[in-house]
Amino acid sequence: MYQILRALLTLLLLVPLALTSDHGTVSSRAFVTGPWSLVQQGTTGVSAMQLVIVSETSAVILDKVEHNPLMVNGHIAWGAELNINTQSVRALNPTSNTWCATGSFIGNGTLVSTAGNPIVITGASGLQAVRLFTPCSDETCDILEDPTRIRLTSPRWYPSSARISDGSMIIIGGSMFGPVYLNSASVNNPTYEFFPPKNINGFNGLQIPMQFLNDTLNANQFPIVKQLPDDTLFIAANQQAMIFDWKTNTEVLRLPDIPNGVRVTSPFSAGSVLLPLTPENNYTPEVMICGGSTISDTQDIFTISAETPASAQCSRIVLTAEGIAAGWSVETMPMARIMTDLIILPDDRIMIVNGAQTGIAGFGSPGADIIDAVGNSFADNPAFTPVIYDPSAAAGSRFSSDGIPASTIARMYHSTATLTPNGTIMLAGSNPNTDFTEMNSTIKYPTEYRLEFYSPAYMSQARPTYTGLPATVDYGSVFRLSITLPSEAKNVSVVLMDFGFATHGVHMDQRSVKLVSELALDKKSLTVTGPPTSALYSPGPAFLFVVTDGGVPSFGHRTIIGTGASPPVDEAAIANMLNETSDPSAGSTWST
């Protein structure tokens, strides 16, 4: 009875959003038309298993510890900083294994990479690692690690993370050890924790149990996590989803299961996105999940085939009382996809790219190959042609690949994609192998270092420009941009974006929030109001686009939302964490 009452109360609290949401109506937008372009340009230095834009001109790329040709400090490199404009690469020097780590920015703009893998070639086990990277303009910054003082409370491999409303980071789930094909009760880490550590919910700086991570075995690695505008979290794993209140350690509401038996988290990896939040839809959250697999998470690995079709399902759910009662709406992509990336564009459309049409995420190792494995790859039949999804279009006409050239590079396991500040989409990575494999080898899907850039049709249009973006934009603050618009522009909007931290088809923190703005009568300035709350856009980095008719964006200049201050630091919670945990650098569990 208590659970029923709690669910009813939750729905009642959500009713005001439902009454004012316009998600139930379709207002199709007109976008500029024309061909897209695709160029192969530059290489990444290390294979791009993880990819994150850290400034207006650079990205950080992280790989698993393997024999990349790039060297640093006399040993192989598994991290690099890429200049997006020149494609020059500077080796970085993480000292722990970043394989299958997660990452989020915190409120002061520092990138925090957490977790990893115990396999060591040089350096240290990454399972409890915390790595800090603060972007700089002079190319002297590197990754900072100090496991004697900064570490996770417990080992994590394949966790997810999110930046929350106080500017700190929540790290969720994963396995206690890796590599493993599926999570299981024997290796599961059914907990979450914070960085910096918090004294919260009776757990002073330590990990906090989460029953959902037991309920979603055996396929809950890299759970899908979205910060919601009411300061709760949407979390999905395997076939289940919930709304979770991290402030009270409460599962607020268990949502309807993902339809039609589709599993959506690793190794049945789907892509996901929180659709753009706008004043017009009252910042009502709606989640979309595309791809995945209907293979059972109890099926013996030796009986799974790399030729088994992936799912072509896209599912959407509006997170209001009315939307939850209606459940997931289902659409079908033009082709099935596993390990796909969903990228929010500045014009509010979604690019679906990368991945494979058959198989599952992962690669083989001795004694652990699936049927029809392609070399080491557990997947086959690359999805070469991107698809654009228009959430504003009528159902049945939302998917299109018109004018988009197909890639010739297979972006399989360990591939990534991200929007760039210029509005292009960068594709990188792919390495479904146990270690570095030469491009000229006989393996069908070797280690991939080539970069690709897609330019949407809007890149060939006259584009707006602006100046005057403050270095920090506080909540509700008002600022003015000086703008230059194309002569034919009539409508102007302002979009705030977090490009996210991309790995394994998961994009931690990816977000698009439209701000309230007013165009001056002379069309030479825009008055803009910062986000109304820190739950709508958590304190931390953002890229601001001015967007005109047809969805044509300006360059996205970088700012910090909030004051730019560090998130709350609880010295007592840190002291307790250090007292109750061991320094992971004191010994490594596995080397090769």
Sequence and secondary structure as in RCSB ss.txt:
>XXXX:A:sequence
MYQILRALLTLLLLVPLALTSDHGTVSSRAFVTGPWSLVQQGTTGVSAMQLVIVSETSAVILDKVEHNPLMVNGH
IAWGAELNINTQSVRALNPTSNTWCATGSFIGNGTLVSTAGNPIVITGASGLQAVRLFTPCSDETCDILEDPTRI
RLTSPRWYPSSARISDGSMIIIGGSMFGPVYLNSASVNNPTYEFFPPKNINGFNGLQIPMQFLNDTLNANQFPIV
KQLPDDTLFIAANQQAMIFDWKTNTEVLRLPDIPNGVRVTSPFSAGSVLLPLTPENNYTPEVMICGGSTISDTQD
IFTISAETPASAQCSRIVLTAEGIAAGWSVETMPMARIMTDLIILPDDRIMIVNGAQTGIAGFGSPGADIIDAVG
NSFADNPAFTPVIYDPSAAAGSRFSSDGIPASTIARMYHSTATLTPNGTIMLAGSNPNTDFTEMNSTIKYPTEYR
LEFYSPAYMSQARPTYTGLPATVDYGSVFRLSITLPSEAKNVSVVLMDFGFATHGVHMDQRSVKLVSELALDKKS
LTVTGPPTSALYSPGPAFLFVVTDGGVPSFGHRTIIGTGASPPVDEAAIANMLNETSDPSAGSTWST
>XXXX:A:secstr
 HHHHHHHHHHHHHHHHHHH  TTS        S  EEEEEEE SS  SEEEE SSSEEEEE  SS  S EETTE
E  EEEEETTT  EEEE  SB  TT EEEE TTS EEEE   SEESSSB  TT EEEE   SSS    B  TTTS
  SS  BS EEEE TTS EEEE  BSS   SS  TTTB  EEEEES  EETTEESS EE THHHHTTTS BS EE
EE TTS EEEEETTEEEEEETTTTEEEEE    GGG B SBTS EEEEE  B GGGTT  EEEEEE B   TTS 
GGG BTTSB   EEEEEE SHHHHHH  EEEE SS  BS EEEE TTS EEEE  EEEEEEEE  TT   BT BT
TEEEEEE  S EEE TTS TTS EE TT    SS   TTEEEEE TTS EEEEE   SSS   TTSS SS    E
EEEEE GGGGS   EEE   SEE TT EEEEEEE  TT   EEEEEEE  EEETTEEET EEEEE EEE TTSSE
EEEE  S TTTS SEEEEEEEEEGGGEE   EEEEES        HHHHHHHHHHS  GGG  SEE 
